[in-house]
């Protein structure tokens, strides 16, 4: 599956499981404000094809997550989540093709408790 930011400066490829693809709908402040729908992709199944030089980083709270935004259009198409340090979180809305998702709510406003529930 291919995807990227709004202006096309950041492009990636990801290998995803057969649909419906698991996705997390987080209610933390940054995810709810930006409309991010998480598809977790192991690092080895993700390739940044272009735009590494266009990414800008933002960290908040614990600083463990690295939110990566296109410096040109401001879209966060993927980032390094705190909850899955071995994987990228890809924004399902930034994939080139729509796909069937199995969406699970994630209570990011109560992160510690919600993370334990994922295990």
N, C-alpha and C positions, 0 to 999 in steps of 0.2 A: 504494500500500500504506500502511496506517495502522499505528501502533504507539505505544508509550509505556511508562511505568514501571508498577510493580505497583499503586500506589494510584490511578493515573489523573491525578495532578496534572500530569505532563509528557506531552504528546501531540504527535506529529509525523506528517507525510505524506511519503512518498518515492516517486519514480518509479524503478522497477527494470526491468532488462532482462527479456526473456522467460526463463522457467525452462528449464534449470537455471541459477539465479543463482550467479555466482561468489562464493565465501566463503573467508575465511582463518581457519584454526584456529591461533592463536598460542600458543606455550608459555612466554611471558615470565611473570614472577612475578605480575603483576596480572591478566592475562588468564586464566591457568590457575586462579588462586584464585577468580576471580569467574565463571568459565564463560562468557566472552564469545566469541561466534562472529561474526566481522567480515563485514559486507556493506558494501562501499565504495560510497558514494553521492556523486557530484559535488555541490558546494555548491548549484548552480543547480537540482538535482533534489530538494532537501530543504527542507521548510518546518516550522519549529517552530510548531505551532498554539497551544499553551498551555504555561505552566509555566516560562517563562524566569526568573521571579522565584523559582522553587523550586529551581533548579539551584545546586549548590555545586561548586567546582572543586578538583581535586587534581592536583599535578604531582610527578613524582619523576625520578630519574636526570638526564638531560640537561635536563629541564623543557620540552622541545619539545612533547610531547603534553599536551593539556588534557583530563583525565578529568572528565566532568561527571556528577554523581550527583544524584538527587532528594533534597532535604533532608528529605523526609517519610518515604519508604520505603527509601531507600538504594540503589535500583536505578540502574545505569548503562545507559540504553537507547541512548545514542549518545555520541560524543565526537570531538574533533579529534585524529586520530592523527599521530604524527611521520612515519610512513611515507608518508602521502598528504596533504600539506598543502593540496591543492586540493579535498579531499573530507571528508565526515564518515564515520565508521565507525559503522554501525548494528548493534546486537546482534540477530542473527537470532532469538534467543529472545524478543525484545521486540516482534516483529511480531504483529499481531492474527491473521493467518491463516498457517498453516504453508505453506511453499513448497518446491519441489524446489531443492536446492542442489548445486553442484559444489564440494566442499570441498577446499582445498589447504592442506597444513601450512605454517606460517610459523615459522621458528626464531627467535623473538623473544629467546631467551636469548643468541643471537649476532647481534644486530640488524644491525650494519653489513654483515656477510657476507650475511645473508638479504635485506636491502633491495636490495643489488646484484643478487641473483638475480631480483628482480621486474622489473628494467628490461629 
